Amino acid sequence: MAEIYNVKEGAVLKCSLGTTTSQLKVPKGHGACIQGKNQATVADHIPNENIMPFGMCTKNVPSVPCNPSITLKWINGKKDHQLQGEMALINTCMVPCMQGGIIKIDQSGQQE
């Protein structure tokens, strides 16, 4: 079984329909830091604030610029670790994009 890591600002994200990776932004602190960076929660799912575009979206032919459309919080947060009432984001979480892609955490941002 893969190791579980808490996720911090700068984590690398990957969308199943995107052509490039993106980095997680956590501009507002939740009261905890990991290696000097804000720790993320499942509520850090806002497009173009927390989750940036993934290059081109390959859902359409030809591909179009990615414009993440996310309405849900990250799924499978750490139930026994909460920050300001929200579950901590861990490297096994995912969130669906309304365009059809699945966004996952490729690297937590920690030295794994």
Buried (B, 14 or more C-beta within 10 A) or exposed (E): EEEEBBBBBBBBBBBBBBBEBBBBBBEEEBEBEBEEBBBBBBBBBEBEEBBBBBBBBBBEEEBEEBEBEBEEBBEEBBEEBBBEEBBBBBBBBEBBBEBBBEBBBEBBBBEE
